[in-house]
């Protein structure tokens, strides 16, 4: 696992702030069977009890587009409203949305794990706010759309909502599709060149 932690001028976050990311990734990894993708039915809120406010569930609604099915209170605080039913892109500034769509699609189609470094826009009542997000693919029951478990943490005062983010860096980690034990995966993790729920660098 490659993680962008540590404060940097591009908006990195500290190891302490990143703990929910590690907890959610660890929980997701524990649900994997033979290197496959965990099932949505196996995900239980109590398994992430210490970080539910940062956790969310996405469903793919079109290529590159996903919306919140469930979301913790931290996302509500960032946007100043309940984000359930809203597109993931609502958290991002317009310039970041095209790049976001391309990389989010890899989570569902790859499948892959996606980590995104974030830096919020500044202005009156909006001081420096850095963040990091991780998206982890899930398998449905055949009738559900493609799903992803996510976690978003930030460091700094939220200030005046809504807070929207620019992408400071990304990392895509390709995963093996479920397969017999005799097969293998030839796709190693690949960093990109540019680079429930009450109710994780440099800017380009």
C-alpha positions as CSV (number, residue, x, y, z in Angstrom):
1,X,0.0,0.0,0.0
2,X,1.3,3.4,-1.0
3,X,0.0,6.4,1.0
4,X,0.6,10.1,0.7
5,X,0.9,11.1,4.3
6,X,2.9,13.9,6.0
7,X,2.5,17.6,5.7
8,X,3.7,19.2,2.5
9,X,3.3,22.5,0.7
10,X,0.8,20.8,-1.6
11,X,-1.7,20.1,1.2
12,X,-0.7,16.8,2.7
13,X,-2.1,15.6,6.0
14,X,-0.5,14.3,9.1
15,X,-0.4,10.6,10.1
16,X,-2.8,11.3,13.0
17,X,-5.4,12.8,10.7
18,X,-4.9,9.9,8.3
19,X,-5.9,7.3,10.8
20,X,-9.5,6.8,9.6
21,X,-8.1,6.1,6.1
22,X,-5.9,3.4,7.4
23,X,-8.7,1.9,9.5
24,X,-11.1,1.8,6.6
25,X,-8.5,0.4,4.2
26,X,-7.6,-2.3,6.8
27,X,-11.3,-3.2,7.3
28,X,-11.8,-3.5,3.6
29,X,-8.6,-5.7,3.2
30,X,-9.9,-8.0,6.0
31,X,-13.1,-8.6,4.0
32,X,-11.2,-9.8,0.8
33,X,-11.3,-13.5,0.0
34,X,-8.5,-14.9,-2.2
35,X,-7.5,-11.4,-3.3
36,X,-10.9,-10.7,-4.6
37,X,-13.2,-7.6,-4.2
38,X,-15.2,-7.6,-0.9
39,X,-19.0,-7.9,-1.1
40,X,-21.3,-5.0,-0.2
41,X,-23.3,-7.4,1.9
42,X,-20.3,-8.1,4.1
43,X,-19.7,-4.5,5.0
44,X,-21.0,-3.6,8.5
45,X,-20.9,-0.2,10.1
46,X,-19.7,-1.6,13.4
47,X,-16.5,-2.8,11.7
48,X,-15.6,0.9,11.2
49,X,-17.1,2.3,14.4
50,X,-14.2,4.5,15.2
51,X,-14.4,6.5,11.9
52,X,-17.9,6.4,10.6
53,X,-18.2,10.1,10.4
54,X,-15.6,10.0,7.6
55,X,-17.0,7.0,5.7
56,X,-19.3,7.0,2.7
57,X,-20.7,4.6,0.1
58,X,-20.8,5.5,-3.6
59,X,-22.8,4.0,-6.5
60,X,-21.8,4.3,-10.1
61,X,-24.6,6.0,-12.1
62,X,-22.7,6.5,-15.5
63,X,-19.1,6.2,-16.8
64,X,-17.0,8.3,-14.5
65,X,-20.0,9.4,-12.4
66,X,-20.9,8.3,-8.9
67,X,-23.3,9.5,-6.3
68,X,-23.4,9.2,-2.5
69,X,-25.7,6.5,-1.3
70,X,-24.6,6.9,2.4
71,X,-22.3,9.5,3.9
72,X,-20.9,10.3,7.4
73,X,-21.3,13.6,9.2
74,X,-17.9,15.0,8.2
75,X,-19.1,15.2,4.6
76,X,-22.3,16.9,5.7
77,X,-20.2,19.5,7.7
78,X,-18.0,20.1,4.6
79,X,-20.9,20.8,2.3
80,X,-23.3,22.3,4.8
81,X,-26.0,19.8,3.8
82,X,-26.8,16.1,3.6
83,X,-24.9,14.8,0.6
84,X,-26.8,11.6,0.1
85,X,-28.0,11.4,-3.5
86,X,-25.5,14.1,-4.6
87,X,-22.8,13.4,-7.1
88,X,-19.2,12.9,-5.8
89,X,-18.2,15.7,-8.1
90,X,-20.1,18.2,-5.9
91,X,-17.2,18.1,-3.5
92,X,-14.7,19.3,-6.2
93,X,-14.2,22.5,-8.0
94,X,-15.1,22.6,-11.7
95,X,-11.5,22.4,-13.0
96,X,-11.0,19.1,-11.1
97,X,-14.1,17.3,-12.3
98,X,-12.9,16.0,-15.7
99,X,-9.8,14.5,-14.2
100,X,-11.9,13.1,-11.3
101,X,-14.3,11.3,-13.7
102,X,-11.5,9.5,-15.5
103,X,-9.9,8.2,-12.3
104,X,-13.1,7.4,-10.5
105,X,-14.1,5.2,-13.4
106,X,-11.0,3.1,-12.9
107,X,-12.2,2.2,-9.4
108,X,-15.3,0.5,-10.9
109,X,-14.0,-0.7,-14.2
110,X,-10.5,-1.7,-13.2
111,X,-11.2,-2.6,-10.5
112,X,-8.7,-0.3,-8.6
113,X,-8.1,1.6,-5.4
114,X,-8.0,5.3,-5.8
115,X,-6.4,7.8,-3.4
116,X,-6.8,11.5,-4.0
117,X,-5.0,14.4,-2.3
118,X,-7.2,17.4,-1.8
119,X,-6.8,21.1,-1.1
120,X,-9.8,23.3,-0.5
121,X,-10.5,26.6,-2.1
122,X,-9.8,29.6,0.1
123,X,-11.7,32.8,0.6
124,X,-13.5,34.9,3.3
125,X,-14.2,32.5,6.1
126,X,-12.4,29.7,4.4
127,X,-8.9,29.1,5.7
128,X,-6.4,26.5,4.6
129,X,-8.0,23.0,4.5
130,X,-6.1,19.9,3.2
131,X,-7.6,16.5,2.8
132,X,-7.3,13.0,1.5
133,X,-9.8,10.5,0.1
134,X,-9.7,6.8,-0.6
135,X,-12.1,4.8,-2.8
136,X,-12.3,1.0,-2.5
137,X,-14.4,-1.1,-4.9
138,X,-17.2,-3.4,-3.7
139,X,-19.1,-6.2,-5.3
140,X,-22.9,-6.0,-5.3
141,X,-25.4,-8.9,-5.6
142,X,-25.7,-8.7,-9.4
143,X,-28.7,-6.3,-9.2
144,X,-26.9,-3.4,-7.7
145,X,-24.8,-0.8,-9.6
146,X,-21.1,-0.8,-9.1
147,X,-20.3,0.3,-5.6
148,X,-17.3,1.8,-3.7
149,X,-16.5,2.3,0.0
150,X,-14.9,5.6,0.7
151,X,-13.3,7.6,3.4
152,X,-12.5,11.4,3.4
153,X,-10.4,13.1,6.1
154,X,-9.4,16.8,6.3
155,X,-7.0,18.8,8.3
156,X,-7.7,22.4,9.2
157,X,-10.9,24.4,10.1
158,X,-13.8,23.8,7.9
159,X,-15.0,27.4,8.2
160,X,-17.8,28.5,5.9
161,X,-19.5,25.7,4.0
162,X,-19.6,24.5,1.3
163,X,-15.9,23.6,0.9
164,X,-14.9,22.3,-2.5
165,X,-11.6,20.8,-3.4
166,X,-8.9,20.8,-6.0
167,X,-7.0,17.6,-6.7
168,X,-3.3,17.9,-5.7
169,X,-2.3,14.3,-6.5
170,X,-3.7,10.9,-7.2
171,X,-2.7,7.3,-6.9
172,X,-4.3,4.4,-8.7
173,X,-3.6,0.9,-7.4
174,X,-4.8,-1.8,-9.9
175,X,-6.3,-4.9,-8.4
176,X,-6.7,-8.5,-9.6
177,X,-10.2,-9.4,-10.7
178,X,-11.5,-12.5,-8.8
179,X,-10.0,-15.6,-10.5
180,X,-9.1,-19.2,-9.8
181,X,-6.1,-19.7,-7.6
182,X,-4.1,-21.0,-10.5
183,X,-4.2,-17.6,-12.3
184,X,-2.3,-14.5,-11.4
185,X,-2.5,-10.8,-11.8
186,X,0.0,-9.0,-14.0
187,X,-1.1,-5.5,-13.1
188,X,1.0,-4.1,-10.3
189,X,0.1,-0.9,-8.5
190,X,0.6,2.0,-10.8
191,X,1.0,5.6,-9.6
192,X,-0.2,8.1,-12.1
193,X,2.3,10.3,-13.8
194,X,0.4,13.5,-12.9
195,X,0.3,12.4,-10.1
196,X,-22.1,4.7,7.6
197,X,-22.5,6.2,9.5
198,X,-23.6,8.8,11.8
199,X,-25.4,9.6,9.8
200,X,-6.0,10.7,2.7
201,X,1.9,16.1,-3.6
202,X,1.9,18.9,-5.2
203,X,-0.6,21.2,-7.1
204,X,-0.4,21.0,-10.8
